[in-house]
């Protein structure tokens, strides 16, 4: 079953890590600064900028977060994960994802975290925060307001990531209701284009499974998502699943 949901902006802000936003997105990293100097920049510059953008969001409603996700039966075979479309035909129609294996020990492959012996489960998702924020960014850029553009774009990118975290939590709560009280959702979340699943072209297969056009998402010929501030990926629920570099 494919699910389409709206994620409230307040929930995204509650999920937001200011430290990640300030340092990774906005560039207010410590670098060669002293602890006191860095703390002063965060308190006097980064935090007021975030507060200003939160107030702006309340007025302009630029963020329109929508998500689509589905939980599918699957099984692994060597370096492949075979995903079955969950329709009335049962397990007849499949989509195959192939992943690289580490050349050095412990020779991990993402397929290792899916059962090779019996039907397992995997979740696919896509999240977007829409076009309105992109239009606002474009306007700021055209007005040569590059600093404001940088701040808004960084916030938008982090909001899309927060949307992915929210979807992960929703899926985890659905599959593991006994763990709802846990702050950390079950499973490990991956996105195509990263080292352990480098084939960005696999986005096309994800789109075939989910049909994210229902939430206004499309793919370019180079497999980039439009609108730009969007995140997609898959979740594996093996407790041993982790991130690694091939």
C-alpha positions as CSV (number, residue, x, y, z in Angstrom):
1,X,0.0,0.0,0.0
2,X,1.3,3.4,-1.0
3,X,0.8,6.2,1.6
4,X,0.7,10.0,0.8
5,X,0.9,12.3,3.8
6,X,1.4,16.0,4.7
7,X,4.0,16.7,7.3
8,X,3.3,19.8,9.4
9,X,6.0,22.5,9.3
10,X,6.0,22.6,13.1
11,X,7.0,19.0,13.2
12,X,9.9,19.7,10.9
13,X,11.1,22.5,13.1
14,X,10.8,20.2,16.1
15,X,13.0,17.6,14.3
16,X,15.5,20.2,13.2
17,X,19.0,20.0,14.7
18,X,20.2,23.7,15.0
19,X,23.8,22.5,15.3
20,X,23.6,20.7,11.9
21,X,21.9,23.7,10.3
22,X,24.3,26.3,11.7
23,X,27.5,24.4,11.1
24,X,26.9,22.1,8.1
25,X,24.3,24.1,6.1
26,X,25.1,27.7,7.0
27,X,28.9,27.4,7.6
28,X,29.1,28.7,11.1
29,X,31.6,26.0,12.1
30,X,34.1,26.5,14.8
31,X,37.2,26.2,12.6
32,X,40.1,28.0,14.2
33,X,37.8,30.0,16.6
34,X,38.0,29.6,20.3
35,X,35.0,28.0,22.1
36,X,33.9,31.5,23.3
37,X,34.2,33.1,19.9
38,X,32.2,30.3,18.3
39,X,29.6,30.4,21.0
40,X,29.3,34.1,20.5
41,X,28.7,33.7,16.7
42,X,26.0,31.1,17.3
43,X,24.2,33.1,19.9
44,X,24.5,36.5,18.2
45,X,24.2,35.6,14.6
46,X,23.1,32.1,13.8
47,X,20.2,31.8,16.3
48,X,18.7,35.3,15.5
49,X,18.8,34.3,11.7
50,X,16.9,31.1,12.5
51,X,14.4,32.9,14.6
52,X,13.9,35.4,11.7
53,X,13.3,32.6,9.2
54,X,10.9,30.9,11.6
55,X,8.9,34.1,11.9
56,X,9.0,34.5,8.1
57,X,7.7,31.0,7.6
58,X,4.7,31.7,9.8
59,X,3.8,34.7,7.6
60,X,4.7,33.3,4.1
61,X,4.1,29.6,4.5
62,X,6.9,28.7,2.1
63,X,7.3,25.1,3.3
64,X,4.7,22.6,2.0
65,X,6.1,19.2,3.0
66,X,4.6,16.2,1.4
67,X,5.7,12.6,1.5
68,X,5.0,9.3,-0.1
69,X,6.1,5.9,1.1
70,X,5.5,2.2,0.8
71,X,6.6,-1.0,2.6
72,X,7.4,-3.8,0.2
73,X,8.2,-7.5,0.5
74,X,11.8,-8.4,-0.6
75,X,14.5,-11.0,-0.5
76,X,18.3,-10.8,-1.1
77,X,20.4,-12.8,-3.5
78,X,24.2,-12.2,-3.4
79,X,24.6,-8.4,-4.0
80,X,21.0,-7.9,-5.2
81,X,17.8,-6.9,-3.3
82,X,14.8,-8.2,-5.2
83,X,11.7,-6.0,-4.3
84,X,8.3,-7.3,-5.1
85,X,5.4,-5.0,-5.9
86,X,2.8,-5.5,-3.3
87,X,-0.2,-5.9,-5.5
88,X,-2.9,-8.5,-6.2
89,X,-0.5,-10.5,-8.2
90,X,1.4,-11.2,-5.0
91,X,5.2,-11.7,-5.6
92,X,5.1,-12.0,-9.4
93,X,6.4,-8.5,-10.4
94,X,9.8,-7.5,-9.1
95,X,12.3,-4.7,-9.2
96,X,16.0,-5.6,-8.7
97,X,18.6,-3.3,-7.0
98,X,22.2,-4.2,-7.2
99,X,24.8,-2.8,-4.7
100,X,28.6,-2.8,-4.5
101,X,30.5,-4.9,-2.0
102,X,33.5,-3.8,-0.1
103,X,36.8,-4.9,-1.5
104,X,38.3,-4.9,2.0
105,X,37.1,-6.6,5.2
106,X,34.5,-7.0,6.4
107,X,33.3,-7.1,2.7
108,X,29.9,-5.6,3.5
109,X,27.1,-5.0,1.0
110,X,23.7,-3.5,1.7
111,X,22.1,-6.7,0.5
112,X,23.7,-8.4,3.6
113,X,21.1,-6.7,5.8
114,X,18.2,-8.3,4.0
115,X,17.2,-12.0,4.5
116,X,18.6,-14.3,1.8
117,X,16.4,-17.2,3.1
118,X,12.8,-15.8,3.5
119,X,10.7,-12.8,2.5
120,X,11.8,-9.7,4.3
121,X,10.6,-6.1,4.2
122,X,12.0,-2.8,2.9
123,X,10.5,0.7,2.8
124,X,10.9,3.3,0.1
125,X,10.0,6.9,0.5
126,X,10.2,10.4,-1.1
127,X,9.8,13.7,0.5
128,X,9.6,17.3,-0.9
129,X,9.0,20.7,0.7
130,X,7.6,22.0,-2.6
131,X,8.1,24.8,-5.0
132,X,7.1,27.9,-3.0
133,X,10.4,28.0,-1.2
134,X,12.3,27.6,-4.4
135,X,10.5,30.5,-5.9
136,X,11.4,32.6,-2.9
137,X,15.1,31.6,-3.2
138,X,15.0,32.5,-6.9
139,X,13.6,36.0,-6.1
140,X,16.3,36.6,-3.4
141,X,19.0,35.5,-5.9
142,X,17.7,37.8,-8.6
143,X,17.7,40.7,-6.1
144,X,21.4,40.0,-5.3
145,X,20.4,39.0,-1.7
146,X,22.9,36.2,-1.8
147,X,23.3,35.9,2.0
148,X,19.6,35.6,2.6
149,X,19.4,33.2,-0.3
150,X,22.2,31.1,1.3
151,X,20.4,31.0,4.6
152,X,17.0,30.1,3.1
153,X,18.4,27.4,0.9
154,X,20.3,25.8,3.8
155,X,17.2,25.8,5.9
156,X,15.2,24.3,3.0
157,X,17.7,21.5,2.5
158,X,17.7,20.7,6.2
159,X,13.8,20.8,6.3
160,X,13.8,18.2,3.5
161,X,16.1,16.0,5.5
162,X,13.9,16.5,8.6
163,X,11.0,15.4,6.4
164,X,12.8,12.2,5.7
165,X,13.4,11.7,9.5
166,X,9.7,12.2,10.2
167,X,8.8,9.6,7.5
168,X,11.3,7.2,8.9
169,X,9.7,7.6,12.4
170,X,6.2,7.1,11.0
171,X,7.2,3.9,9.2
172,X,9.0,2.6,12.2
173,X,6.1,3.3,14.5
174,X,3.8,1.5,12.1
175,X,6.0,-1.6,11.9
176,X,7.2,-1.6,15.5
177,X,4.5,-0.2,17.7
178,X,6.2,-1.5,20.8
179,X,9.1,0.9,20.1
180,X,7.0,4.1,19.7
181,X,8.4,5.5,22.9
182,X,12.0,5.3,21.5
183,X,13.5,8.5,20.2
184,X,15.4,6.7,17.5
185,X,13.4,5.0,14.8
186,X,14.1,1.4,13.9
187,X,16.2,0.7,10.8
188,X,18.8,2.4,8.8
189,X,18.0,4.9,6.1
190,X,19.9,5.1,2.8
191,X,19.7,7.4,-0.3
192,X,20.9,6.7,-3.8
193,X,24.1,8.5,-4.8
194,X,26.0,7.8,-1.6
195,X,28.9,5.4,-1.4
196,X,27.2,2.2,-0.3
197,X,24.4,2.7,-2.9
198,X,26.1,4.9,-5.6
199,X,23.8,4.3,-8.6
200,X,21.7,7.5,-8.8
201,X,19.9,5.9,-11.8
202,X,18.2,3.6,-9.2
203,X,16.0,6.6,-8.5
204,X,14.1,5.6,-11.6
205,X,13.2,2.3,-10.0
206,X,12.2,4.0,-6.8
207,X,9.9,6.2,-8.8
208,X,8.4,3.2,-10.5
209,X,7.6,1.7,-7.2
210,X,6.1,4.8,-5.5
211,X,4.9,7.1,-8.4
212,X,6.0,10.3,-6.5
213,X,4.4,12.5,-9.1
214,X,1.4,12.2,-6.7
215,X,3.2,14.7,-4.5
216,X,4.6,16.8,-7.3
217,X,8.0,15.1,-7.6
218,X,9.6,14.3,-11.0
219,X,13.0,13.1,-12.2
220,X,15.3,14.8,-14.7
221,X,17.2,12.9,-17.3
222,X,20.2,12.8,-15.0
223,X,18.0,11.4,-12.2
224,X,17.9,14.6,-10.1
225,X,14.6,15.3,-8.3
226,X,12.5,18.3,-9.1
227,X,11.6,20.3,-6.9
228,X,15.3,20.4,-5.8
229,X,14.6,20.4,-2.0
230,X,13.5,16.8,-1.9
231,X,14.9,13.6,-0.4
232,X,14.3,10.0,-1.3
233,X,15.6,6.7,-0.3
234,X,14.9,3.4,1.4
235,X,14.9,1.9,4.9
236,X,16.2,-1.5,6.0
237,X,15.1,-2.8,9.3
238,X,17.9,-5.2,10.2
239,X,19.4,-4.2,13.6
240,X,22.9,-4.8,12.1
241,X,22.3,-2.4,9.2
242,X,24.8,0.5,9.2
243,X,26.6,3.0,6.9
244,X,29.9,2.0,5.4
245,X,32.2,3.0,2.5
246,X,32.8,0.3,-0.2
